[in-house]
Amino acid sequence: MAKTYGTVTTFTAGSVLTAAQLNVAGGAVNNLVLPASCQLVRTTNLTSYTASSDITWSSAAWDTDSMFSAGSPTQITVNTTGLFVITGMIQMSATATVTTANVDILKNAALVSRMILPINSTSTGGYANPSYVASCVAGDIFTFRIGITGGSAYIITGNATETNNQSRISMTWIGRTS
């Protein structure tokens, strides 16, 4: 369920607050204590990944605002309007012919961020740590994909536990837009 935000007003000394005003103030504090946030993870290797297709996530490590749905495992759906920071760690391995990879963040199917990653070892491929800050409204959808230069075979690494080789992406509300 999406969180809602009321307007916190200015109070003067001796003001008597109504229940509605206290609810608005309490809601604002609650959103700071537990912001809308989720982290999606790959718990196994994604071995059949092809360029320009959205990364399929195994599950949510946490989800405080119903942003992930197992029925749509490639996306994060924003339920709370505001500013969000997106961060991630993607590990991939590649064939000897892959020279670069780009990690893309898409908002409503439009590219909003791209990170170019040189591949210097086919045994480990490479790590990418994409990040982006977005102004969002409820209903915005974020997806993530990887493209490559050279070659065609690569694996997005997963792991059953949080380690340096568990690919994951996080999205956390950091404030209101107004």
Steps between C-alpha positions, in 0.01 A plus 500: 500500500634839405583746768333839492633834618302786642616855549675574825408851608679752716396512863540781748561482872182404679336348189259216562547234234206320349502125450537556125810718551654242733431225245678700228801561725504135613480379139797718404707357788397144411615548140841611623525202735390244239534645149369328189786266407577167340799292398473243222751215479613220270520184713631287210700572187299641212663288229270567206519876513487674162589859421220754514268285712407608850681326787272255680538523879453191719342669802495804724743500792266761650208706376336759727254637242389206278731613218590148377261240369605141425249519213712778341853400605679741266373823652466727798171689514495827693206530740604816686564831323834662579874491442667158486861389491576186300820309565617158403773244459496290186760231437531332165731252334556499126665327208844608383350714223301734726687829542250731671165479670251773578260486792182691423229635730168561325208703636169428329696325220720807431874489565588735788846376604778299337824377653773373263713219641824380332540122524859400570465140616269235362520295819339769713364728231443811698308682768277797442362729768230707330337787683235757415274748681148527358196715558209255491124486514295200603483257210848567357672174401875438509678219315867411463693346213851433378631542147837381370756580233654194337386144560157383604530264796504623855363419845359735763630355825269410785547351844270367770647738758613861495861487384721688256364278222129540558364742241246737656330834452351726770257791483433722802281805552712795616244778521206686360527698180316797648 
